[in-house]
Amino acid sequence: QSDGDIKDLMGITKGSWKKLISAAKKQKVLIVPTITTSNGSIVHAILSDEDAREDHIKSILSVVKKQKFDGIDIDYEGKFSITKDSFSLFLKELKKGLGKKILSCTIEARTPPEDLYRTLPADLAYANDYDAIAKYCDRVNIMAYDQQRADLTLNDANKGEPYIPVSDDAWVRKVLSFTLQTIPKEKVVLGLATYGHQYEVLVTPNQYTEYRRSGAFNLPGIEKKIDKYDIEPSRSKAGELAFSFSDLTEHAPQFITNFSIPKNTPESLVVAARSLAYANATGNSAVFQYITWSDAEAIKDKISLAQEFGLRGVALFKI
């Protein structure tokens, strides 16, 4: 919370959680819960103040001791670059307090700078110090998902169809190669997403111009969309399942039927292709819906990557 105290939003000592943890402990499964926030201002205020940071660490250690956890996972997102040194000091002090218990650190995937920028900044600042994380964290979970449009190189290479993946294998490979320059592979756990996103895609002549996210979906929700629009998804260039569809009314431009598209266009991309054909022929813009998600095959491919790189393992967000 804003004062650094830890709030149990899960109800971890009650009901199903209590039963799950009890059963896991009986089978000698390690219990390492996550403490998380996405408020960078709160993180900076607490960690940059010596007394507040000390109190925050005491709160964490108290939770670990009281619940007899095997360690704790720190997932502090939305941090500022000015917090980097304070966060590193926090990890150092927390690890000292934990002793032999596990300090797990969950961090964002870092796209290599040459793929993230058209022109590299003169002074590139990060919110995480990988050297400190490699030193103090026993495990490092890399959230290798929500790639979207982060990798400009891959965006350029995949202009022929909608491209806004949860995580492309090619991107994950870059992220891991970059990460392992600093953090030992035996500490790295590859984070995998099991969900997908829907986007409203704006099309202008010769390009899919803008993607506006309109929702997140797990598989049951995606299957309802598939049934509603009676469409067969196909494997995207990013290795995920995807499909395009339209919610246009009868008064909208009739690009759905009036413009030809390549004969080999899969059913899942017909609406996307006709939208582009319409924009190219008329000079006007068009809009369609696009869903892409990380299915079992996409997950399997990334597990293979983790094995190839010799990582500690994988982590699913979420089961």
BALOKOL-366978 format. One record per atom (N, C-alpha, C): x, y, z; residue in three letters. Coordinates in steps of 0.1 Angstrom, whole numbers, padded with zeros to 4 digits, always signed. Layout:
BEGIN
XYZALA...
END
This chain:
BEGIN
+0008-0012+0000GLN+0000+0000+0000GLN+0009+0012+0000GLN+0003+0024+0000SER+0010+0037-0001SER+0020+0039+0010SER+0018+0033+0022ASP+0027+0034+0033ASP+0037+0023+0034ASP+0037+0014+0024GLY+0046+0003+0024GLY+0041-0010+0030GLY+0030-0009+0037ASP+0025-0022+0043ASP+0020-0031+0032ASP+0019-0044+0035ILE+0015-0054+0026ILE+0000-0058+0029ILE-0008-0057+0019LYS-0022-0061+0020LYS-0025-0074+0013LYS-0031-0083+0020ASP-0034-0096+0015ASP-0047-0096+0007ASP-0046-0093-0006LEU-0058-0092-0015LEU-0063-0106-0019LEU-0055-0116-0017MET-0059-0130-0021MET-0067-0137-0010MET-0066-0132+0002GLY-0072-0140+0013GLY-0065-0153+0014GLY-0051-0152+0015ILE-0043-0164+0013ILE-0044-0174+0025ILE-0049-0169+0036THR-0051-0178+0047THR-0065-0184+0048THR-0073-0182+0038LYS-0087-0186+0039LYS-0090-0195+0027LYS-0101-0203+0029GLY-0107-0211+0018GLY-0098-0219+0009GLY-0100-0217-0004SER-0093-0225-0013SER-0078-0223-0013SER-0074-0211-0011TRP-0059-0208-0010TRP-0053-0216+0002TRP-0060-0216+0013LYS-0054-0223+0025LYS-0053-0237+0022LYS-0063-0243+0015LYS-0063-0257+0012LYS-0052-0261+0002LYS-0050-0252-0008LEU-0040-0254-0018LEU-0026-0254-0012LEU-0024-0244-0004ILE-0010-0242+0002ILE-0007-0254+0011ILE-0017-0258+0019SER-0015-0269+0028SER-0012-0282+0020SER-0019-0284+0009ALA-0017-0296+0001ALA-0003-0295-0006ALA+0001-0283-0010ALA+0014-0282-0017ALA+0025-0284-0007ALA+0024-0279+0005LYS+0035-0281+0015LYS+0037-0296+0018LYS+0025-0303+0018LYS+0026-0317+0021LYS+0034-0325+0011LYS+0034-0319-0002GLN+0041-0325-0013GLN+0054-0318-0015GLN+0058-0310-0006LYS+0071-0303-0006LYS+0073-0294-0018LYS+0062-0288-0022VAL+0062-0278-0032VAL+0065-0264-0025VAL+0074-0257-0031LEU+0078-0244-0025LEU+0067-0233-0027LEU+0064-0225-0017ILE+0054-0215-0018ILE+0061-0201-0018ILE+0060-0194-0029VAL+0067-0181-0030VAL+0057-0172-0036VAL+0049-0165-0028PRO+0039-0156-0033PRO+0045-0143-0039PRO+0037-0136-0046THR+0041-0123-0052THR+0035-0111-0045THR+0044-0102-0043ILE+0040-0088-0038ILE+0041-0079-0050ILE+0031-0072-0054THR+0031-0064-0066THR+0025-0051-0065THR+0029-0042-0073THR+0023-0029-0075THR+0027-0024-0089THR+0018-0015-0095SER+0022-0009-0108SER+0023+0006-0106SER+0023+0011-0094ASN+0024+0025-0091ASN+0038+0030-0089ASN+0044+0035-0099GLY+0058+0039-0098GLY+0061+0050-0088GLY+0051+0059-0086SER+0053+0070-0076SER+0054+0064-0062SER+0045+0055-0059ILE+0046+0049-0046ILE+0059+0041-0044ILE+0063+0034-0053VAL+0076+0026-0052VAL+0087+0036-0050VAL+0088+0047-0057HIS+0099+0056-0056HIS+0099+0063-0042HIS+0087+0067-0037ALA+0086+0073-0025ALA+0090+0064-0013ALA+0087+0052-0014ILE+0090+0042-0003ILE+0105+0038-0004ILE+0110+0035-0015LEU+0123+0029-0016LEU+0134+0040-0016LEU+0131+0052-0019SER+0141+0063-0019SER+0143+0069-0005SER+0134+0065+0004ASP+0134+0070+0018ASP+0140+0059+0027ASP+0151+0061+0034GLU+0157+0050+0041GLU+0148+0044+0052GLU+0141+0052+0059ASP+0132+0047+0070ASP+0120+0040+0064ASP+0114+0046+0053ALA+0103+0039+0047ALA+0107+0026+0041ALA+0118+0026+0035ARG+0123+0013+0029ARG+0126+0002+0039ARG+0131+0006+0050GLU+0134-0003+0061GLU+0121-0009+0067GLU+0111+0000+0068ASP+0098-0005+0073ASP+0091-0014+0063ASP+0093-0011+0050HIS+0087-0019+0040HIS+0093-0033+0040HIS+0106-0034+0041ILE+0113-0047+0042ILE+0108-0054+0054ILE+0107-0048+0065LYS+0102-0054+0078LYS+0088-0060+0075LYS+0080-0053+0068SER+0066-0058+0065SER+0067-0071+0057SER+0075-0071+0047ILE+0077-0082+0038ILE+0082-0094+0046ILE+0092-0092+0054LEU+0098-0103+0062LEU+0088-0109+0072LEU+0080-0100+0077SER+0070-0104+0087SER+0060-0114+0081SER+0056-0110+0068VAL+0046-0119+0061VAL+0052-0132+0058VAL+0065-0132+0054VAL+0072-0145+0050VAL+0073-0154+0063VAL+0077-0148+0074LYS+0079-0155+0086LYS+0066-0160+0092LYS+0056-0152+0092LYS+0043-0155+0098LYS+0036-0167+0090LYS+0037-0166+0077GLN+0030-0176+0069GLN+0039-0188+0065GLN+0052-0188+0070LYS+0061-0198+0067LYS+0063-0201+0052LYS+0064-0190+0045PHE+0066-0191+0030PHE+0081-0195+0028PHE+0084-0200+0016ASP+0097-0204+0013ASP+0105-0192+0006ASP+0099-0181+0005GLY+0105-0169-0001GLY+0094-0160-0006GLY+0098-0150-0013ILE+0089-0140-0018ILE+0093-0135-0032ILE+0083-0132-0040ASP+0085-0127-0054ASP+0082-0112-0054ASP+0091-0104-0059ILE+0089-0089-0060ILE+0086-0086-0074ILE+0074-0080-0076ASP+0069-0076-0090ASP+0065-0062-0089ASP+0075-0053-0089TYR+0072-0038-0089TYR+0073-0032-0102TYR+0062-0029-0109GLU+0061-0025-0122GLU+0059-0010-0123GLU+0061-0004-0135GLY+0059+0010-0137GLY+0069+0019-0130GLY+0081+0013-0126LYS+0091+0021-0119LYS+0097+0031-0129LYS+0103+0042-0122PHE+0110+0052-0130PHE+0125+0049-0130PHE+0132+0055-0139SER+0147+0053-0140SER+0153+0059-0128SER+0148+0069-0122ILE+0154+0076-0110ILE+0153+0067-0098ILE+0145+0056-0099THR+0143+0047-0087THR+0153+0035-0088THR+0160+0034-0099LYS+0169+0023-0102LYS+0178+0019-0090LYS+0186+0029-0085ASP+0195+0026-0074ASP+0189+0023-0061ASP+0177+0030-0059SER+0170+0027-0046SER+0164+0013-0047SER+0159+0009-0058PHE+0154-0005-0060PHE+0165-0015-0058PHE+0177-0013-0063SER+0188-0022-0062SER+0192-0023-0047SER+0192-0012-0040LEU+0195-0012-0026LEU+0184-0020-0018LEU+0172-0018-0022PHE+0161-0025-0016PHE+0163-0040-0018PHE+0166-0045-0030LEU+0168-0059-0032LEU+0180-0065-0023LEU+0191-0057-0022LYS+0202-0061-0014LYS+0198-0063+0000LYS+0191-0053+0006GLU+0187-0054+0020GLU+0176-0064+0022GLU+0167-0066+0013LEU+0157-0076+0014LEU+0163-0090+0014LEU+0173-0092+0005LYS+0179-0106+0004LYS+0187-0109+0017LYS+0193-0099+0022LYS+0200-0101+0035LYS+0190-0105+0046LYS+0179-0099+0046GLY+0169-0102+0056GLY+0163-0116+0054GLY+0161-0120+0041LEU+0156-0133+0038LEU+0165-0145+0041LEU+0178-0142+0041GLY+0188-0152+0043GLY+0187-0163+0033GLY+0185-0175+0037LYS+0185-0187+0027LYS+0171-0188+0020LYS+0161-0180+0024LYS+0148-0181+0017LYS+0150-0174+0003LYS+0141-0178-0006ILE+0142-0174-0020ILE+0138-0159-0022ILE+0146-0152-0029LEU+0142-0138-0034LEU+0140-0140-0049LEU+0128-0140-0053SER+0124-0140-0067SER+0121-0126-0072SER+0125-0123-0084CYS+0123-0109-0089CYS+0116-0111-0103CYS+0105-0105-0104THR+0097-0105-0117THR+0099-0092-0124THR+0105-0092-0136ILE+0108-0079-0143ILE+0103-0080-0157ILE+0102-0068-0163GLU+0097-0067-0177GLU+0107-0072-0187GLU+0102-0077-0198ALA+0112-0081-0209ALA+0118-0069-0215ALA+0131-0070-0217ARG+0138-0058-0223ARG+0142-0060-0238ARG+0135-0053-0246THR+0138-0053-0260THR+0151-0047-0263THR+0160-0053-0271PRO+0173-0047-0274PRO+0171-0033-0280PRO+0179-0023-0276PRO+0177-0009-0280PRO+0176-0007-0295PRO+0184-0014-0302GLU+0184-0012-0317GLU+0171-0016-0323GLU+0163-0024-0316ASP+0150-0028-0321ASP+0139-0020-0315ASP+0142-0013-0305LEU+0132-0005-0297LEU+0131+0010-0302LEU+0142+0015-0308TYR+0142+0029-0313TYR+0146+0030-0327TYR+0140+0040-0334ARG+0145+0043-0347ARG+0159+0050-0346ARG+0160+0059-0337THR+0173+0065-0334THR+0176+0063-0319THR+0187+0057-0316LEU+0191+0054-0303LEU+0193+0067-0294LEU+0187+0068-0282PRO+0189+0079-0274PRO+0204+0080-0270PRO+0208+0092-0268ALA+0222+0095-0264ALA+0224+0089-0250ALA+0214+0090-0241ASP+0216+0086-0227ASP+0204+0077-0224ASP+0205+0064-0226LEU+0194+0055-0224LEU+0194+0050-0210LEU+0183+0053-0203ALA+0181+0050-0188ALA+0171+0039-0186ALA+0174+0030-0178TYR+0165+0019-0174TYR+0161+0020-0160TYR+0150+0013-0157ALA+0144+0013-0143ALA+0150+0002-0135ALA+0156-0008-0142ASN+0161-0019-0135ASN+0176-0020-0138ASN+0184-0023-0127ASP+0199-0025-0129ASP+0201-0040-0130ASP+0203-0045-0142TYR+0204-0060-0144TYR+0216-0066-0136TYR+0227-0058-0134ASP+0238-0063-0126ASP+0234-0066-0111ASP+0226-0056-0106ALA+0221-0058-0092ALA+0211-0070-0091ALA+0202-0070-0101ILE+0192-0081-0101ILE+0199-0095-0102ILE+0210-0096-0110ALA+0217-0108-0112ALA+0224-0112-0099ALA+0228-0102-0091LYS+0235-0104-0078LYS+0226-0108-0067LYS+0215-0102-0065TYR+0207-0103-0053TYR+0195-0112-0055TYR+0190-0114-0067CYS+0178-0122-0069CYS+0182-0137-0072CYS+0175-0146-0065ASP+0178-0160-0067ASP+0171-0165-0080ASP+0160-0159-0083ARG+0153-0163-0095ARG+0148-0150-0102ARG+0149-0150-0115VAL+0144-0138-0122VAL+0134-0142-0133VAL+0122-0138-0130ASN+0111-0141-0140ASN+0110-0130-0150ASN+0112-0133-0163ILE+0111-0124-0174ILE+0097-0124-0180ILE+0090-0113-0178MET+0076-0112-0184MET+0077-0111-0199MET+0079-0122-0206ALA+0081-0121-0220ALA+0068-0122-0228ALA+0060-0112-0225TYR+0047-0111-0231TYR+0042-0096-0232TYR+0031-0094-0238ASP+0026-0080-0241ASP+0037-0073-0250ASP+0042-0080-0259GLN+0052-0074-0269GLN+0045-0063-0277GLN+0033-0066-0282GLN+0025-0056-0290GLN+0034-0050-0301GLN+0036-0037-0301ARG+0043-0031-0312ARG+0057-0026-0307ARG+0063-0032-0297ALA+0075-0028-0291ALA+0087-0029-0300ALA+0088-0040-0308ASP+0099-0043-0316ASP+0097-0037-0330ASP+0103-0026-0333LEU+0102-0019-0346LEU+0107-0027-0357LEU+0118-0034-0355THR+0124-0042-0366THR+0114-0053-0370THR+0108-0060-0361LEU+0098-0070-0364LEU+0085-0064-0370LEU+0081-0053-0365ASN+0070-0046-0371ASN+0072-0044-0386ASN+0084-0039-0389ASP+0087-0036-0403ASP+0087-0049-0412ASP+0092-0060-0405ALA+0094-0072-0413ALA+0080-0079-0415ALA+0070-0075-0407ASN+0057-0082-0408ASN+0046-0073-0412ASN+0049-0064-0422LYS+0039-0054-0426LYS+0027-0060-0434LYS+0029-0072-0439GLY+0020-0078-0449GLY+0007-0082-0442GLY+0006-0083-0429GLU-0006-0087-0422GLU-0006-0080-0409GLU-0018-0080-0402PRO-0018-0074-0388PRO-0007-0080-0380PRO+0000-0072-0372TYR+0011-0077-0364TYR+0011-0070-0351TYR+0006-0076-0340ILE+0006-0070-0327ILE+0005-0082-0317ILE+0015-0090-0316PRO+0015-0103-0309PRO+0015-0101-0294PRO+0010-0111-0287VAL+0013-0112-0273VAL+0028-0114-0271VAL+0034-0124-0278SER+0048-0125-0279SER+0052-0134-0290SER+0060-0129-0299ASP+0065-0136-0311ASP+0078-0143-0306ASP+0080-0156-0311ASP+0092-0163-0308ASP+0104-0155-0311ASP+0104-0148-0322ALA+0116-0141-0327ALA+0119-0130-0317ALA+0109-0123-0311TRP+0111-0113-0301TRP+0116-0119-0288TRP+0110-0130-0284VAL+0115-0137-0272VAL+0129-0141-0273VAL+0133-0146-0284ARG+0147-0150-0286ARG+0156-0138-0284ARG+0153-0126-0290LYS+0161-0114-0288LYS+0162-0110-0273LYS+0150-0110-0267VAL+0149-0107-0253VAL+0159-0115-0244VAL+0158-0129-0247LEU+0166-0138-0239LEU+0181-0136-0242LEU+0185-0134-0254SER+0199-0132-0258SER+0204-0120-0251SER+0196-0109-0251PHE+0200-0097-0244PHE+0201-0098-0229PHE+0191-0105-0223THR+0191-0106-0209THR+0202-0115-0204THR+0206-0125-0211LEU+0216-0135-0206LEU+0230-0129-0208LEU+0231-0118-0213GLN+0244-0111-0213GLN+0248-0107-0199GLN+0238-0105-0190THR+0240-0100-0177THR+0235-0110-0166THR+0224-0116-0168ILE+0218-0124-0158ILE+0220-0139-0161ILE+0226-0147-0152PRO+0229-0161-0154PRO+0217-0169-0158PRO+0218-0178-0168LYS+0207-0185-0173LYS+0201-0194-0162LYS+0209-0199-0153GLU+0203-0208-0142GLU+0194-0200-0133GLU+0194-0187-0134LYS+0184-0179-0125LYS+0172-0175-0133LYS+0172-0176-0146VAL+0162-0170-0155VAL+0150-0180-0157VAL+0138-0174-0154VAL+0126-0182-0157VAL+0118-0174-0168VAL+0114-0181-0178LEU+0107-0174-0189LEU+0092-0173-0186LEU+0087-0161-0185GLY+0073-0159-0183GLY+0065-0160-0196GLY+0054-0168-0195LEU+0046-0171-0207LEU+0032-0167-0204LEU+0025-0161-0213ALA+0011-0156-0212ALA+0002-0167-0218ALA-0010-0168-0212THR-0019-0178-0218THR-0032-0171-0223THR-0031-0158-0225TYR-0043-0150-0229TYR-0041-0144-0242TYR-0051-0136-0246GLY-0050-0129-0259GLY-0056-0115-0258GLY-0055-0107-0268HIS-0061-0094-0268HIS-0069-0092-0281HIS-0079-0083-0280GLN-0086-0079-0292GLN-0083-0064-0295GLN-0081-0061-0308TYR-0077-0047-0312TYR-0086-0042-0323TYR-0089-0030-0322GLU-0096-0023-0333GLU-0084-0018-0342GLU-0084-0022-0354VAL-0072-0019-0363VAL-0077-0008-0373VAL-0070+0003-0374LEU-0072+0013-0384LEU-0063+0010-0396LEU-0070+0010-0408VAL-0062+0007-0420VAL-0063+0020-0429VAL-0051+0024-0434THR-0050+0034-0444THR-0043+0028-0456THR-0042+0035-0467PRO-0036+0029-0479PRO-0022+0023-0476PRO-0020+0011-0479ASN-0008+0003-0479ASN-0003-0001-0465ASN-0011+0002-0455GLN-0006-0002-0441GLN-0018-0003-0431GLN-0015-0012-0421TYR-0023-0013-0409TYR-0017-0003-0400TYR-0024+0009-0398THR-0018+0021-0393THR-0018+0021-0377THR-0029+0018-0371GLU-0031+0020-0357GLU-0038+0008-0351GLU-0034+0004-0339TYR-0040-0007-0331TYR-0045-0001-0318TYR-0059-0002-0316ARG-0064+0003-0303ARG-0070-0010-0296ARG-0063-0013-0284ARG-0067-0025-0277ARG-0081-0023-0271ARG-0090-0032-0273SER-0104-0031-0268SER-0107-0042-0258SER-0098-0051-0255GLY-0101-0061-0245GLY-0091-0072-0244GLY-0091-0079-0232ALA-0082-0091-0230ALA-0091-0103-0229ALA-0087-0114-0234PHE-0095-0126-0234PHE-0087-0138-0230PHE-0093-0147-0222ASN-0088-0161-0220ASN-0096-0169-0230ASN-0092-0182-0231LEU-0097-0190-0242LEU-0112-0191-0243LEU-0119-0193-0232PRO-0134-0194-0234PRO-0140-0182-0240PRO-0135-0170-0237GLY-0141-0158-0244GLY-0137-0157-0258GLY-0125-0162-0262ILE-0121-0162-0276ILE-0130-0172-0284ILE-0133-0184-0278GLU-0141-0194-0285GLU-0155-0189-0287GLU-0160-0180-0279LYS-0173-0174-0281LYS-0173-0165-0293LYS-0162-0158-0295LYS-0160-0149-0306LYS-0160-0157-0319LYS-0152-0168-0318ILE-0151-0177-0330ILE-0164-0183-0334ILE-0172-0187-0325ASP-0185-0192-0328ASP-0195-0181-0333ASP-0194-0169-0327LYS-0203-0158-0331LYS-0200-0155-0346LYS-0188-0154-0350TYR-0184-0149-0364TYR-0182-0161-0373TYR-0183-0173-0368ASP-0182-0185-0376ASP-0169-0184-0385ASP-0158-0184-0378ILE-0145-0182-0385ILE-0135-0192-0380ILE-0126-0196-0389GLU-0115-0205-0385GLU-0102-0197-0383GLU-0097-0197-0371PRO-0084-0190-0368PRO-0073-0197-0376PRO-0062-0190-0378SER-0050-0195-0384SER-0038-0190-0376SER-0026-0197-0379ARG-0014-0194-0373ARG-0008-0181-0379ARG-0005-0171-0370SER+0000-0158-0375SER+0015-0159-0377SER+0021-0149-0383LYS+0035-0148-0385LYS+0043-0148-0372LYS+0036-0144-0361ALA+0042-0144-0348ALA+0041-0158-0341ALA+0034-0168-0347GLY+0033-0181-0342GLY+0022-0183-0332GLY+0012-0173-0332GLU+0000-0174-0324GLU-0012-0177-0332GLU-0023-0180-0326LEU-0035-0181-0333LEU-0042-0167-0334LEU-0048-0164-0346ALA-0054-0151-0347ALA-0065-0151-0358ALA-0073-0141-0358PHE-0083-0140-0368PHE-0088-0125-0368PHE-0094-0121-0380SER-0099-0108-0381SER-0114-0109-0384SER-0122-0099-0380PHE-0136-0099-0382PHE-0141-0084-0382PHE-0153-0082-0386SER-0159-0069-0386SER-0172-0068-0380SER-0174-0057-0373ASP-0187-0054-0366ASP-0195-0043-0374ASP-0191-0041-0387LEU-0196-0030-0395LEU-0211-0032-0397LEU-0218-0021-0398THR-0232-0021-0402THR-0234-0021-0417THR-0246-0022-0421GLU-0249-0022-0436GLU-0246-0009-0442GLU-0245+0002-0434HIS-0243+0015-0439HIS-0228+0018-0441HIS-0220+0009-0436ALA-0205+0012-0437ALA-0200+0009-0451ALA-0188+0014-0454PRO-0182+0011-0468PRO-0182-0004-0471PRO-0186-0008-0482GLN-0187-0022-0486GLN-0174-0028-0490GLN-0163-0026-0483PHE-0151-0032-0487PHE-0151-0047-0484PHE-0160-0052-0476ILE-0161-0066-0473ILE-0162-0075-0485ILE-0170-0070-0495THR-0173-0079-0507THR-0168-0073-0520THR-0166-0060-0520ASN-0164-0053-0533ASN-0150-0052-0538ASN-0140-0057-0530PHE-0126-0056-0534PHE-0119-0069-0533PHE-0111-0072-0544SER-0105-0085-0545SER-0092-0085-0536SER-0089-0097-0531ILE-0078-0100-0523ILE-0070-0112-0529ILE-0057-0114-0524PRO-0050-0126-0529PRO-0057-0139-0527PRO-0056-0148-0537LYS-0064-0160-0536LYS-0060-0169-0524LYS-0047-0168-0520ASN-0042-0177-0509ASN-0045-0171-0495ASN-0053-0160-0494THR-0055-0154-0481THR-0063-0164-0472THR-0058-0167-0460PRO-0066-0176-0451PRO-0079-0169-0447PRO-0089-0178-0443GLU-0102-0173-0439GLU-0100-0163-0428GLU-0091-0165-0419SER-0089-0157-0407SER-0085-0142-0410SER-0079-0140-0422LEU-0074-0127-0426LEU-0082-0121-0437LEU-0093-0127-0441VAL-0101-0121-0452VAL-0106-0107-0449VAL-0111-0105-0437VAL-0116-0091-0434VAL-0104-0081-0434VAL-0093-0085-0428ALA-0081-0076-0428ALA-0077-0073-0442ALA-0076-0083-0450ALA-0071-0081-0464ALA-0081-0072-0472ALA-0094-0074-0470ARG-0104-0066-0478ARG-0104-0052-0473ARG-0101-0050-0460SER-0100-0037-0454SER-0089-0029-0461SER-0077-0036-0462LEU-0066-0030-0469LEU-0068-0027-0484LEU-0075-0037-0490ALA-0078-0035-0504ALA-0087-0023-0506ALA-0097-0021-0498TYR-0106-0010-0498TYR-0098+0003-0497TYR-0089+0004-0487ALA-0082+0016-0484ALA-0073+0019-0496ALA-0066+0009-0502ASN-0057+0011-0513ASN-0065+0016-0525ASN-0077+0011-0528ALA-0085+0014-0539ALA-0091+0028-0538ALA-0095+0032-0526THR-0103+0044-0525THR-0095+0056-0518THR-0084+0052-0512GLY-0077+0063-0504GLY-0083+0066-0491GLY-0094+0059-0487ASN-0101+0061-0475ASN-0095+0052-0464ASN-0099+0054-0452SER-0095+0045-0441SER-0106+0035-0438SER-0102+0024-0432ALA-0112+0014-0428ALA-0108+0009-0414ALA-0118+0002-0408VAL-0115-0003-0394VAL-0121-0018-0394VAL-0113-0026-0387PHE-0118-0040-0385PHE-0113-0044-0371PHE-0117-0056-0366GLN-0113-0062-0353GLN-0103-0073-0355GLN-0094-0074-0346TYR-0084-0085-0347TYR-0081-0091-0333TYR-0081-0104-0333ILE-0078-0111-0320ILE-0066-0120-0322ILE-0056-0119-0313THR-0045-0128-0314THR-0042-0133-0300THR-0038-0146-0299TRP-0037-0151-0285TRP-0026-0162-0285TRP-0021-0165-0273SER-0011-0174-0270SER-0017-0188-0267SER-0018-0197-0277ASP-0025-0209-0275ASP-0014-0220-0271ASP-0019-0232-0269ALA-0010-0243-0265ALA+0002-0245-0273ALA+0001-0244-0287GLU+0012-0245-0295GLU+0022-0234-0294GLU+0017-0222-0292ALA+0026-0210-0290ALA+0034-0212-0276ALA+0027-0217-0266ILE+0033-0220-0253ILE+0044-0230-0255ILE+0041-0241-0262LYS+0050-0252-0264LYS+0063-0247-0271LYS+0061-0238-0281ASP+0073-0233-0288ASP+0082-0225-0279ASP+0076-0218-0270LYS+0085-0210-0260LYS+0091-0218-0250LYS+0084-0229-0246ILE+0091-0239-0237ILE+0103-0245-0244ILE+0102-0247-0257SER+0114-0252-0264SER+0125-0242-0264SER+0121-0229-0265LEU+0131-0218-0264LEU+0138-0218-0251LEU+0130-0220-0240ALA+0136-0220-0227ALA+0146-0232-0225ALA+0142-0243-0231GLN+0151-0255-0231GLN+0164-0252-0239GLN+0162-0246-0251GLU+0174-0243-0259GLU+0184-0234-0252GLU+0179-0224-0245PHE+0188-0214-0238PHE+0192-0220-0225PHE+0187-0231-0221GLY+0192-0237-0208GLY+0187-0229-0196GLY+0175-0224-0196LEU+0170-0216-0186LEU+0165-0225-0174LEU+0163-0218-0162ARG+0158-0225-0150ARG+0145-0232-0153ARG+0136-0225-0160GLY+0123-0230-0163GLY+0114-0220-0169GLY+0101-0222-0168VAL+0091-0213-0173VAL+0081-0210-0163VAL+0073-0199-0164ALA+0063-0195-0155ALA+0051-0191-0163ALA+0039-0196-0160LEU+0027-0193-0167LEU+0019-0182-0160LEU+0016-0172-0168PHE+0006-0162-0164PHE-0006-0162-0173PHE-0016-0168-0169LYS-0018-0176-0157LYS-0025-0189-0160LYS-0026-0198-0150ILE-0033-0211-0153ILE-0048-0208-0153ILE
END
